């Protein structure tokens, strides 16, 4: 079973650069993986890091939006 959402390559190319707030959680990390796999330039922002995303070359910004 594939948990990654389907994102057509042409849609990812149109998106260009994306920032995913909450990118270390279940939904955000799967969305980041799918967009990155489709060719989009993805950066995640969250309070916690995600080692798997970092290993795939997806940049992460460590921050808390409540501060």
C-alpha positions in Angstrom: 0.0 0.0 0.0 1.4 3.3 -1.1 0.8 6.1 1.5 2.3 8.8 -0.6 -0.3 11.0 -2.3 -0.2 11.0 -6.1 1.1 14.2 -7.5 1.5 14.5 -11.3 5.0 15.6 -12.4 3.6 18.6 -14.3 1.8 19.8 -11.2 5.0 19.7 -9.1 6.9 21.6 -11.8 4.2 24.3 -11.7 4.4 24.5 -7.9 8.1 25.3 -8.0 9.1 26.0 -4.4 7.0 24.8 -1.5 7.2 25.3 2.3 5.4 22.7 4.4 4.6 23.9 7.9 4.5 20.8 10.2 6.7 18.8 7.8 8.0 16.4 10.4 4.5 14.9 11.2 2.8 12.0 9.4 0.9 14.1 6.8 3.6 16.7 6.2 6.4 14.3 5.8 4.5 12.2 3.3 3.5 15.3 1.4 7.1 16.5 1.4 8.3 13.1 0.1 5.6 13.1 -2.7 6.3 16.6 -3.8 10.1 16.1 -3.7 9.7 12.8 -5.7 7.7 14.7 -8.3 10.4 17.3 -8.7 9.2 20.2 -6.6 11.7 22.2 -4.5 10.5 21.5 -1.0 11.5 22.9 2.4 9.9 21.8 5.7 9.4 23.9 8.8 8.6 22.3 12.2 9.6 22.1 15.9 11.0 18.6 15.3 13.4 17.4 12.7 12.8 14.4 10.5 15.9 12.4 9.8 14.4 10.6 6.8 13.6 13.8 5.0 17.0 15.3 5.7 18.6 12.2 4.3 16.6 12.6 1.1 17.9 16.1 0.7 14.8 18.0 1.8 15.9 21.1 3.7 14.4 21.6 7.2 13.9 24.8 9.2 13.7 24.3 12.9 11.2 26.8 14.3 8.1 27.2 16.4 5.4 29.4 14.8 4.1 30.3 18.3 7.4 32.1 19.2 
